[in-house]
Structure formats: C-alpha cells, structure tokens
Amino acid sequence: MTSQFFSTMGDVLTVTAVPFGVGVETGKISYTVVFWLVPAFAVLGASLLGKRVSHRMATARVDYAKLLLAIAVMEVGISLLALRFHGRLATLVISVLFVSLYAFAKEGIPRLLYQVAMYRYFVRSEEYGQLAGRKAGLDVLAALTATLLASLVVDADTWRYVLLFDALTFVGLALTLWLAGQDPAPEPAPATPAPAATAGRPAVTGRPTVTAPLSAIARSGPLAVLIAVPLFHGVNASFVNYLPLINPRLGLLAAGASITLLAVLRAPGMVLGLAYNRLSRRIPPQLWVLALPVVYVVATALFLWAPSLWSVGGVLLLGGLNTGVYAPSDAVIRNGIPTEHLVGFNVIVLRWLGVFQALACTAALTVFNTRGVDLGWLAVIVAASVVGALLLPLIHAKHPVLAAPRAEPAKPSMEVTPA
C-alpha cells in the first residue's frame, strides 16, 4: 500500500505539474496538448502487445516488474537532462519523452492486465471489493497532496523535479510487485462432459471450446465500459485536461488557482471511494459505469455553453467521482470477465482509448493553433467523441464478451395431428 501511495502521488504530479508547468513556462496551450497526444500513441503501441501478454499470464507479475525497473532507469536519466537543459525546444522534447515512457508503463501495459489484476498479486479476488475502499482512501490523500503540491511547483517553476520523483516511485512499485507479490493460483478449468459417440463412431476430442456469449445482464457492464473509457478520454483530451490554462484566457481563474480548485473539488468524489464496498451493494457497478459518463458529458456541455466558476466546478467535481467511484466499478466489472477473454477485451478498450485521445488531441491542437480558445469548436470535438463512443458496441457486436446471446430455435413438435 505504501509503494502504491507514492506511485499515485508520482502519477498525479506527472500528469498535472509537468504539462501545466510547460504550458505556463511557454505560454502555449498547444504545448500542453502534446503531453496527451504523444502518450496516446504510446498507449496504442502497448495495445499491440496484447497477444504476448496473454501468452505470458504465468509470468506477468515479474515481467511487469522488470519492465518498470528498466523504464525507471531511463526516466531517471531523462529527468536529469530536464534539470540540465532549460531551452523551450529541449524542455518540450525531454518532457514529452518522459511522459511517453510513463504512459506506456503506467497507462498502456497496466490496462492490458495489471490495472485490473494488480491486487490479485497480493489478495484473493473476493477480497478486492473491501480493498478497493482502502485503496481509494489512500488515493484521495495521495491525489490531494500531489495536486496541491503541483500548484506550488508550477507557480515556483520547479516542476522539473517532479520527473525525478516519479521515476523513483517506479523503482518502489516495481520492487514491491516483484518481491512482495505472489502469482495467483490458476483458475480451475470448467468441467465439460465428453462428447457422446454417434452412429458407432468414437467421440471426437481435441476440438476448441466455444464459450457461450454472456447473458444480457452480465454483458451490460463490459458494454458500458467499452463506451465510457474512450468517451472519457476523448472528452478530456478535447478541453478538460487543459482547463487550468483555458480558465485564465476566459477570465475565470489563474493557472495556479485552477490547479488548487482541481484538488479541492475532486476530493469529495474520491472520498466516496472510501465507502465503495457499501455503495456497490446499493448501486451496482453496472449502473455507475453507465450513469457517470452521461452526467459527465452533460457537465462538460454546460461549461462549453456558459463558462463560469459554477460550470468549471461541476466538471471538476465529476472528475473526482470518475476517479473515486467509476474506476473501482470498472475494475470490478472487468474482474468478472472470463479469464480467457479478459486481455482481449482490454486490448479493444485500450486501442479505442488511444484512438479517441489521439484524434481529440489533434483536433484540439488545430483549434488552439488556429482559432484560440474557441468553445464552439471544442464542443464539436466533444460531440464527435460521444457519437463515436456510441458506435463502438456495433463495431464489436460479435466479441464473446459483448455479443448478444442467440435465441435457440424452436424444437419441432412430436405430436401427430389426427386426420
């Protein structure tokens, strides 16, 4: 838990202080957009490793720990370069390289396997619900501390030291996973009856097993996740990720004050994660992953229509709910997906996450470079993200986790109608 606490602190500091530090230092929102555009391609690259990960399930824990250590060494070197070179171009290139490695290791590979199965390396699957609440509590403290610290280092122009701190958290998390974690026991294979012999011929064995599609209730959760995750990243990459730099242009708040408000308003939603185990008994995870994206889109639309401190507050408040309630709901749903389909499903979600984020960043970059902070065009990007996300279930309608169960054909009647 301790290593995870500092890892969360490093993550929040990296995605908050570094992009906004560069944006404030250079005065360009477009530079900040790059910090989400380039990592989108890193995430897409990680999605290409889906088959390799699925074939190395037995060694996934140690493999990931080694990968983290290797990237930590590279990131320590990059962070030292960032402290040495302060030119505008050098700052952008070095920082983007660092964040790309971070995205590959912390946003790409984990979404294939580690993010969902992480605590299976330390506790049993049935204990995850209770552990999710305690983890959420630590995440609240880590995120609040890191965001407040980010506002200070951005104002003081000392954000470069964040790179070194985050690289060192990679080391702690990797060693904890490697030395303290344990590989979960393999799940027993479901017992299936041997096929019966027919017409004097022996039963045929060795054929691949075909898994029946999930029921409508069981597949509602994965369907909602497939829509919500790319949607969240598309909307965030449209304008939400850059609010601390957009707010000063709209005359709402200075950058440092915006980051502080970000920390304060996200805290209540994250605090709800402390009671997630009880919340999930009253409101099922399927409902959380379905309702929160809808409310979030409405809040972002209100901001784009009438920007104010109130509409900014609504977006940030819901951002905390997405972290404190949506994230554990997502994890619970994915933990219920059959093991043989989990990595494949994660690959689909990860690829669309990268696609939506990359397209939204490219569109936002075009808007900021040509039209400035044009809320009308940013609203178009958000609308495109919504439409695209709603089409995803149609694209993957035949996936075993998402496919609707087929209706069984009616059996012919054996009754004989009298003449």
N, C-alpha and C positions, 0 to 999 in steps of 0.2 A: 504493500500500500504506500510505503514511503517513497519508493522509486517512482511509482505511478503519480504521486502528488507532484514531485519535482518535474516529472516528464510533462504533466499537464501545464504546469507553470511555464516551462520552456516553450511548449506548443503555443499557448496563448500569447506569450511575449513575442514569439517569432511572427505570428500572423497579424499582430497588432502593431507592435513598435517598429518593425522593420519596414513594411510598406508605407506606413504613415510617416515614419522618420525620413524616408527618401522623398516622399511627396512634399513634406513641409520644407525640407532642405533645398529641393529643386524648384518648388512652386508649381509642379506639373502633376495634375491628376492622372494623366496618361501614363506616367511612370509607375504610379501605384497600380494601375490596371494590369500592367505587365506582370506584377507579382502574383496575379491569379491566372493570367493567360499561359505563361510558360509552365507552371505546375500542372495545368490541365493536360498538357502533352505528356508530362511525366507520369500522371495517373493513367493516361491511355497506354503508355508504354508498359506500366505494371500490369495492366489487364491482359497483355499478351502472354503473361506467364501463368495464366490460369491452368493450362494442362499440366505444366511442370509442377505446380503446387499440388494439384490433385493427385499426381503420381508419387508425391513425397509426403503424404499425410503423416506417415510414421515418424518422419524426422523434421516436421515443420517447425517445432519449437526451437530446436538447435539451429536449424537453417536460418531462421529469422534472427536469432540472437547474434549469429556470426555476421549476417548482413548489417545489422545495426552497428556492430563494432567497427566493421570496415568503413561504413559511411561516417561514423563518428570521427575516425581518424582523418578522413578527407575534410570534414566540416571544421575540425579544429584548425587545420591548415588554412582553409578559406577564411575563417573568422580572423585569423592573424593578419591575412592580407588586407581584409577590410579595415583593420585598425591602422595599417601602414599607408594605404592609398586612399586619398580623400577627393580625388577628381570626380566630376559629375559622371563621366562615362565609366570610369573604373568602379565607382560606387555602385552604379546600376548593374554592371556585368557581374561583379563579385557577389553582390547580394542576391541577384536572380539565380546564380549558380547554386548558392547555398540553399535557397528556398526550393529549388527544383529537387535537390537531393532529399531535402526534408519531405517534400510532397511524395516522392517515390517511396521513401521508407515509412512514413507515418500516415499517409493518406492513400497510397496505392496498394502495396502489399498487405497492410492490415485489413483493407476492405475485401480482399480475396478470402482471408481466413482468420487472421489474428484478431481483428476487432471484435468478431462475434465469439470466437472460441478462446479468447485470451484467458478468461478465468477458469476455463476447464483445465488449464495447466496448474491450477492452484486449489480449486474446489470442484465438487461434483456439480453436474449440470442443474440438478434440482435445487441447489443452494444459490443459484445465480440471482433469483429474484430478491432475496434478502441482501445479498452482497451488492446488488445494483444500487440499493438505497444508500449504503455506507459509502460506496464509490462516488455517488452523486454529491454527498456531503463534502467529501474531500475536493471534488471538482469545483464546487461552489467556492470554497475557500481559496483554492489554487487560482481559479479564473478571476475572482475578485481581486486578489492580491496582485496577480500578474497584470491585469488591465489597469489598475491604479498606478502600478509601477511603470507601465508603458506610457501613460500620460506624462509622468515625470521625466522619463528618459527622452521622450520626443521633444518636450519643451526645453530640456537641457542639452539637446543634441548629443547625447551619449548612447544612442540606440545601438551603436556598433557592438557594444559589449554584450548585448543580448545574443548575438550569434555564438559567441564563445560559451555562454551559459547553456544555451540549448544543445550545443554539441556535447557538452559534458553530461547532460541528462540522458543522452543516447547511451553513454557508457553505463550509467547506473541501471537503466532499464534493461539493457542487453545482458548484463551480468546477473541481474535478478532473475530474468527469464531463463537464462542458461543454467545457473547454479541452484536456484531455489524452486524452479518449476518442475513439474512431473508430467510426463506424457499420459493423457487419459487412457483408460482401458478401452480397447476396441469394442465397439457395439456388436452384440451378437447378431448374426445373420438371421433374418426371419425364416421360420420353418415353413417350407413349402412341400406339399405332397408330391411324390414322384408321379410323373405322367403315366396313365394306365396304358397297358398294351392293347392294341386294337387289331382285330382280324388276324390273329395268330402271329402278328409281328411283335418283336420286342419293343419295349418302351424306348423312346428316343431321349437321350440325355445330352447335356453339354450345350443346350440352346441358351442364348442370352435371355435373362429375366427381364420382362417388361413391367415396369412399375405403373400401376393404375394411377390416373390423374387424381389429384386431391379433391375432396368434396368442396362444395361452393363456400362453406364457412371457412374451411381450412385455407383455401386459396385466396380469400379476401384480404388477408394480411399481406402476403407477398405481392399481390396486385397493387395494394396501396403503397407499399414500399417502392415498387418499381416506378410508380408515378411520382411519389413525393421526393425521393432523393435527387433525381435530375432536376425536378422543378425547383427545389430549394436552392441548388447550386446555380441554376440559370437565373433566378430572380436575384440572388445575392450578387452574382457577377455582373448583373445589369447596372446596379447602383448602390445596393445596401452596403457592400464591402467598402465603399468609398465615402460613406456618409460624413465621417469627420473632416474630409476635405471638401465635400459638397456643401455642408452646412455654412461654412464661412462665406461661400460665394452667394448663398441665398440670404445672408444677413441674419442667420439664426444663432449660431454658436461658433466660437473659436475652436480650432482643432483640438487643443488640449482639453478644453471643457467638454467637447463632444466625446472624447475617449473616456473621461471620468463619468459622464452620463451613461455611456455604454456599460460601464462596470456596474453602476448603481441600479439601472433598470433591468439588466439581465439577471441580477441576483435573485429576485423573488421567484421567477420561473425555475431557476436552478434549485432553489431551496425546496420546491415541491418534489424534486427528485429524492430528497431525504425520506419522504413518505411514499415512494413509488410502489413499494410492496403492497401497501394498503390501497393506494389509488388504483392499482391494476385489478384489485378484487372488485371494486365498484364500477370502474370504467375499463373495459378490456383494451389491451394494446391495439387491437384492430381498429377501434374507434379513435384512439389517439392519433394513429398514423394517417387516418382518413380525414379527421376534422382539423388538425393543426395546419396542414398545408392550405386548406381553404381559407381559414381565418387569416393566415399569414399573407396570402395573396390580396385579400380584402384590405388589410392594413397597409400594404405597400401601395395599393391603388389610391387609398385615401391620401397618403403622403404626396404622391405624384400629382394628384388633383388639387390639393390645398396644403402645400408645405407649411408646417408650423411646429412649434415645440411639442404640441399635443400629438400630432401625427408622427413626428420623429419618435416620441416616447412610446407610441403604440407599436411601431416596428421593432424597437429595441426590446421592449417588454416581451414580445412574442419570440424574439430571438433567444431569450433566456428559457422560455418554455420548450423551444426546439432542442436546446441542449439538455435541460433537466428532465424532460418527460418524453419527447419524441425519441431521443437516442436510445434510452433503455427499452422503450417499446419496440423499436426497430430490432434491437438485439434479441429480445425475447421471441419475436416472430421468426427471425432467421434461425434461432436455435431449434425451432420446431420443424424446420425443413429437413427432409430425409438427407442423411449424410452424403449419399451418392449424387445428390443434386445441389448441395449447398455451394460448392465452389463455382459450379456452372452458373447458378443464379447470381452469385456475387460478381462474376465476370460481366454478366449482362448489365447489372446496375452500375458497376464501375465504369464500363465503357460509355454508357449514356451520360453518366455524371461528367466524365471528361469532355464529351462532345458538347453537352449543354453549356458547360462552363467556358469552353474554348470559343464557341460561337457567340455567347453573350459578351464575353470579354472583347472579342474582335469588333462586335457591333458597338459596344460602349466606347472602345478606343476610337473608333471612327467618329462617333458623336462628339466626344470631348475634344478631339483634334480639329474638327471642322465647324462645330456649332456651339461649343462650350457646354455649359450645364443646361441642356435643353430637355426639360422634363417630359415634353410631349414625345420626343423620340425615345427617351428611356422607357416610357410607358409602352411603346410599340415593342421593345425588346422583351419586356415582362409578358405582354400578351402572347408573343410568339413562343415564349418558354412554356406558358400554360397550355397552349394548343398542342405543341409538340409532346408534352408530357402525357396528355390525354390520349394521344395516338399510340403510345408505347404498348399498352396491353393488346392492341390489334396486331402490332408487328410481331409480338411473341406469343400469339394465341395458341401455338402448338407446343410450347415448352411444357415439360411434365409437371412443373410446379404451378404453372399458370393456366393450363388447358382445362376447359370445362369438361366434366365427365359426360361421356356419351350415353344417350338413352339406350337401354337394352331393347333389342327388337322383340315384339310381342311373340310369345310362343304359340304355335298353331294348336287349335283345339282338337282334342282326340274324340270329341263326341260325334256320333253319327246321326244325321238328321233323317228321321223316317220318311219314306216316300209318301 
